[in-house]
Amino acid sequence: MKELRTIWWEKNHVVIIDQRLLPHKLKYLKIKSYREMARAIKEMAIRGAPAIGVAAAMGLALAVVNVKTNNHEVLMKRLEKAAETIRSTRPTAVNLFWAIDKILNIAREAQSRENLKEKIINEALRIAEEDIEVNKKIGENGSRLINDGDKILTHCNAGALATVGYGTALGVIRAAYNQGKKTLVYASETRPRLQGARLTTWELIREGIPVKLITDNMASFLMQRREINKVVVGADRILAKTGHVINKIGTLTHAISAKYYNIPFIVAAPFSSIDFKHNVDEVIIEEREVREVLYIDNARIAPKGVEVCNPAFDITPPELVSYIVTEKGVYKPEELKELTN
Ligand code: MRU
């Protein structure tokens, strides 16, 4: 089975899997400019914190590749404009801002135009390759927390599709499975965008890893019956100062249930998802369009005139989190404040 790859660079353009079409169609999108990349991120053709970080980096590479002038100042201006556009796509996953800052720092150090162009492309490609390596390491570290026979709840999609490849939460599950541990994954559907139903089940079925789909409101009952005995999720941002975990809406509900039923709640994420700067009240939770709640597959499910709210992420406090698994090791949330970037 060929390993899934969500995004890659081809000569002067980028190719991504169009995740809006899964599980029905596996189609690829050719992205030729930073504006197209910004749209793909905003409309969630590509999604998942590490994947949008890499998409942002490659978007900035596209911004310089397609420019004719040799003037360093003009190129820097364009890069900064592209960075501003990409920054405004999605506010919550910190990886997006992390990757943009990395590219801008490299650009500021570059001397000539050729040098700048080459350096930016190389850095974007390096970030992409590093992502896969990091995920494998997360998988290895996290698999020690998984036992033979575990029945694991995961929420949203923190798999190969949410990264360049392999995945974070699903990377942990993949690694445990590859070690011969027999696990069963419960994928919660993840309303309103259904990343669990559409993407996680697709990824796991593709690899023969046993998975059962549940609706979001079934998880507590399955925990009560011990049909779920572990939770593994990804993160869009983890606050180093306090250990709060920001992830897909619905994560908090699972964490509260897991605490109540004394079930380990494990978060798997790369260091690029750790926010060393901000406090919890400074985090912007993306509010998405009401249509996502009002419709399922173009069928309206609520009456005209109803008011809707649609926060895309929630914030799980550290006291509900058992472990944070990263490529550098496994931590308790309160240990993060001792780490540096
Ligand atoms: O809105 P999405 O689909 O981009 O949200 C994705 C998630 O919340 C994932 O759990 C998170 O990004 C971790 S992905 C490794």
Boltz pocket constraint, residues with backbone or C-beta under 6 A from the ligand:
constraints:
  - pocket:
      binder: B
      contacts: [[A, 47], [A, 48], [A, 49], [A, 50], [A, 93], [A, 155], [A, 156], [A, 157], [A, 158], [A, 159], [A, 162], [A, 163], [A, 167], [A, 168], [A, 169], [A, 195], [A, 233], [A, 234], [A, 235], [A, 236], [A, 247], [A, 248], [A, 249], [A, 268], [A, 312]]
      max_distance: 6.0
